[in-house]
Amino acid sequence: MNNHSIISIAIPPFPIFIEGNLTEYDIGTLHPDRKNLEYFDIIFVIEGALYIGEEGEDYTVRKNEMLVLLPHQHHYPSKPTDEITKFYWMHFYTTGNYKQSTQAIQLESSIPIPSLHFHNKFHTIHLAKKSKLVDIEEIYQKIQELLVGTTKKDINITFWDIQQRFFSLLNLLDGQNHAKDTSVLYAEKVEQFIRENFNKDITNDTLVSKFSLHENTLAKYLKQYYGFTPMEYLKEYRLEQARNLLIKTDTPIQQIAELCGYKWVPYFSRSFKQKYKISPLKYRINHMGKD
C-alpha cells in the first residue's frame, strides 16, 4: 500500500465513534507502538509532524494532513518527533465490511436492505489513507464539536448527538482527496448544511450568503442530485423530522413545530397534511393511540 490508498467502508452498519482528544508531543516523543487494536484510528495533525508506521509502510503526517490507521494492524513510531507536534486523534469501530486498496471500491452491506424504500443496494464511505485536508476550518470545527461531548464533564450531549456529529464529520471526510464535480460538492454541502440547521431560519438568502452562489445555481445543483430545490429539501426534511417526533415522543405538537423550524403552527399543520394526507394530531393518534 502507499500514500494514495483508499479505505472503503460499507454502510450499514454505521461506524461508531469511541473516543478522541487533542494531544501535544514535545520534541523527541515517539508515537505508541501498538498491535491488534480493534478500532480505526484517524489522526489529524494541526502543528508539527508525526512519523508513524503501519505493517512495514512508513508515513509522515504534517500540518493539515490526516492519516487513517486500520484495525488489527501493527502501528509503531518510525522516528521521534523533531518539533512540537499537536494532533487530534479519534477511534471508531465498525462490524461492517472494509477494504484498503489503491482505488475506491463499492462494498455491499452485510445487512439486508429492503429494496422497497432503499433503491441503492449499497453505500460506501471512502477515506483517503493519507491526505491533505481540503475543508480545513470546517473539519476542525466539526472535530471540536464532536470532542466536546467526550472530553468535558457535565456537558449535556447524548450518545446519539455524538454519533450524529461523528457521521457528519465522516461525510465531510469522504472523498476529501478525490476530484468531484463542482456541482456535486456544492450539492453535498448545501444538503448537509440544511440537515444540520433545519430547525433554524433558513432562506435562499441564507444559502446565497453561506455558499456565495446565486440561488438559481444552488437550486440547479441540488435539484440535479437530490431531486429538490434547497427550499423543497428543507421542507421535506423538516416534515420528516416532525413525523418522527410525533410517533416517537410525547412532545406537544406546538413544540414539535418549533423544534422543526416552524414559527406558525397552522402553517406546519397545513404543510404536514399536504404531505401525509392527515393532520399531525390524527397521525399521532393513528400511530400511538394518543387522544
ROVEX-550574 format. One line per 2 residues: number of its first residue (from 1); their letters; for each residue x, z, y of C-alpha. Coordinates in steps of 0.25 Angstrom, whole numbers, plus 5000, padded with zeros to 4 digits. Layout:
N
NUM> A> X:Z:Y | ...
//
This chain:
291
1> MN> 5000:5000:5000 | 5004:4999:5015
3> NH> 5000:5002:5029 | 4990:4991:5028
5> SI> 4982:4997:5017 | 4967:4999:5018
7> IS> 4960:5011:5011 | 4945:5007:5007
9> IA> 4935:5018:5004 | 4922:5015:4998
11> IP> 4909:5021:5005 | 4901:5028:5000
13> PF> 4905:5039:4996 | 4909:5043:5011
15> PI> 4923:5049:5013 | 4922:5064:5016
17> FI> 4931:5070:5027 | 4938:5082:5022
19> EG> 4947:5087:5033 | 4957:5083:5044
21> NL> 4965:5088:5056 | 4975:5085:5067
23> TE> 4989:5088:5062 | 5003:5088:5070
25> YD> 5016:5087:5064 | 5029:5091:5070
27> IG> 5042:5082:5069 | 5047:5083:5055
29> TL> 5034:5086:5048 | 5030:5080:5034
31> HP> 5016:5076:5030 | 5012:5083:5018
33> DR> 5015:5078:5004 | 5002:5078:4996
35> KN> 4997:5072:4983 | 4983:5069:4977
37> LE> 4974:5073:4989 | 4960:5069:4986
39> YF> 4957:5064:5000 | 4961:5053:5010
41> DI> 4970:5058:5022 | 4969:5050:5035
43> IF> 4980:5052:5045 | 4979:5049:5060
45> VI> 4992:5050:5068 | 4990:5053:5083
47> EG> 5004:5056:5086 | 5018:5054:5079
49> AL> 5019:5048:5065 | 5017:5053:5051
51> YI> 5025:5048:5039 | 5017:5048:5026
53> GE> 5018:5042:5013 | 5007:5039:5002
55> EG> 5011:5035:4988 | 5024:5029:4992
57> ED> 5019:5022:5005 | 5024:5028:5018
59> YT> 5016:5028:5031 | 5020:5030:5045
61> VR> 5007:5034:5053 | 5010:5034:5068
63> KN> 5001:5038:5080 | 4987:5032:5080
65> EM> 4988:5028:5065 | 4981:5032:5053
67> LV> 4985:5033:5038 | 4975:5035:5026
69> LL> 4981:5043:5014 | 4974:5041:5001
71> PH> 4969:5052:4991 | 4977:5055:4979
73> QH> 4990:5050:4984 | 5003:5056:4988
75> HY> 5005:5058:5003 | 5018:5062:5008
77> PS> 5027:5062:5020 | 5036:5050:5021
79> KP> 5044:5057:5032 | 5043:5069:5042
81> TD> 5036:5066:5056 | 5047:5063:5067
83> EI> 5037:5066:5079 | 5026:5075:5081
85> TK> 5014:5069:5074 | 4999:5072:5075
87> FY> 4989:5067:5066 | 4975:5068:5061
89> WM> 4972:5069:5046 | 4959:5069:5039
91> HF> 4956:5070:5024 | 4944:5063:5018
93> YT> 4939:5061:5004 | 4930:5051:4996
95> TG> 4926:5049:4982 | 4923:5034:4984
97> NY> 4932:5022:4981 | 4944:5019:4990
99> KQ> 4956:5010:4989 | 4968:5007:4997
101> ST> 4972:4992:4998 | 4979:4982:5007
103> QA> 4965:4978:5011 | 4951:4983:5014
105> IQ> 4943:4984:5001 | 4928:4985:5000
107> LE> 4925:4996:4990 | 4912:4998:4983
109> SS> 4906:5012:4984 | 4906:5021:4971
111> IP> 4892:5026:4976 | 4880:5017:4972
113> IP> 4874:5012:4985 | 4859:5007:4985
115> SL> 4858:4992:4990 | 4844:4994:4996
117> HF> 4849:5001:5008 | 4864:4998:5008
119> HN> 4868:4983:5007 | 4883:4985:5007
121> KF> 4888:4988:4993 | 4900:4996:4998
123> HT> 4906:5001:5011 | 4921:5003:5012
125> IH> 4929:5011:5023 | 4943:5004:5025
127> LA> 4954:5013:5031 | 4968:5008:5034
129> KK> 4979:5015:5026 | 4987:5016:5039
131> SK> 4983:5010:5053 | 4984:5011:5068
133> LV> 4971:5017:5073 | 4962:5008:5081
135> DI> 4952:5016:5087 | 4961:5028:5090
137> EE> 4953:5036:5100 | 4940:5035:5092
139> IY> 4947:5038:5079 | 4954:5051:5085
141> QK> 4941:5055:5091 | 4934:5054:5078
143> IQ> 4945:5061:5071 | 4944:5073:5081
145> EL> 4928:5073:5080 | 4930:5074:5065
147> LV> 4940:5084:5064 | 4934:5094:5074
149> GT> 4924:5097:5063 | 4935:5101:5053
151> TK> 4946:5107:5062 | 4938:5116:5071
153> KD> 4929:5128:5066 | 4915:5131:5072
155> IN> 4912:5116:5074 | 4898:5113:5070
157> IT> 4901:5100:5063 | 4895:5098:5050
159> FW> 4901:5091:5037 | 4893:5079:5039
161> DI> 4897:5078:5054 | 4912:5078:5050
163> QQ> 4909:5067:5039 | 4902:5058:5049
165> RF> 4913:5059:5059 | 4923:5056:5048
167> FS> 4916:5044:5043 | 4915:5039:5058
169> LL> 4930:5040:5058 | 4932:5033:5045
171> NL> 4922:5022:5050 | 4931:5020:5063
173> LD> 4944:5020:5054 | 4938:5010:5045
175> GQ> 4946:4997:5047 | 4954:5002:5059
177> NH> 4965:4993:5056 | 4957:4981:5051
179> AK> 4953:4969:5060 | 4938:4969:5063
181> DT> 4930:4960:5071 | 4927:4966:5085
183> SV> 4912:4965:5083 | 4913:4974:5071
185> LY> 4922:4984:5077 | 4912:4986:5089
187> AE> 4900:4986:5080 | 4906:4997:5071
189> KV> 4910:5005:5084 | 4896:5004:5090
191> EQ> 4889:5007:5077 | 4898:5019:5075
193> FI> 4896:5024:5090 | 4881:5023:5088
195> RE> 4881:5031:5075 | 4890:5042:5082
197> NF> 4882:5043:5095 | 4867:5039:5091
199> NK> 4862:5052:5096 | 4867:5049:5110
201> DI> 4862:5040:5121 | 4868:5026:5117
203> TN> 4864:5013:5125 | 4870:5000:5125
205> DT> 4878:5004:5138 | 4884:5016:5130
207> LV> 4889:5006:5120 | 4894:4996:5130
209> SK> 4902:5007:5137 | 4907:5012:5124
211> FS> 4912:4999:5118 | 4914:4991:5131
213> LH> 4906:4979:5125 | 4893:4972:5130
215> EN> 4881:4977:5124 | 4877:4963:5119
217> TL> 4891:4963:5112 | 4889:4976:5105
219> AK> 4875:4972:5101 | 4880:4960:5095
221> YL> 4891:4967:5087 | 4882:4978:5082
223> KQ> 4871:4968:5078 | 4881:4960:5070
225> YY> 4886:4971:5061 | 4875:4981:5061
227> GF> 4862:4973:5064 | 4858:4981:5076
229> TP> 4862:4981:5091 | 4868:4994:5095
231> ME> 4855:5000:5100 | 4848:4995:5088
233> YL> 4858:5002:5079 | 4857:5015:5088
235> KE> 4842:5015:5086 | 4843:5013:5071
237> YR> 4854:5023:5069 | 4846:5034:5077
239> LE> 4833:5032:5069 | 4841:5033:5056
241> QA> 4847:5046:5060 | 4833:5051:5065
243> RN> 4827:5047:5051 | 4838:5055:5044
245> LL> 4835:5067:5053 | 4820:5066:5051
247> IK> 4822:5067:5035 | 4834:5076:5034
249> TD> 4831:5086:5045 | 4820:5095:5051
251> TP> 4825:5091:5065 | 4813:5089:5075
253> IQ> 4810:5074:5078 | 4813:5076:5093
255> QI> 4827:5082:5090 | 4829:5070:5080
257> AE> 4826:5060:5090 | 4836:5067:5100
259> LC> 4847:5068:5089 | 4846:5053:5087
261> GY> 4847:5049:5101 | 4833:5048:5105
263> KW> 4829:5054:5119 | 4814:5052:5117
265> VP> 4807:5056:5104 | 4795:5046:5105
267> YF> 4805:5034:5106 | 4812:5040:5094
269> SR> 4799:5041:5086 | 4795:5027:5090
271> SF> 4809:5021:5086 | 4808:5029:5073
273> KQ> 4794:5024:5070 | 4798:5009:5073
275> KY> 4810:5010:5063 | 4804:5018:5052
277> KI> 4789:5015:5054 | 4786:5030:5054
279> SP> 4787:5041:5065 | 4799:5051:5064
281> LK> 4789:5063:5060 | 4782:5055:5049
283> YR> 4795:5050:5044 | 4799:5065:5043
285> IN> 4786:5069:5036 | 4787:5058:5026
287> HM> 4801:5061:5022 | 4802:5076:5023
289> GK> 4787:5081:5023 | 4788:5087:5037
291> D> 4775:5089:5044
//
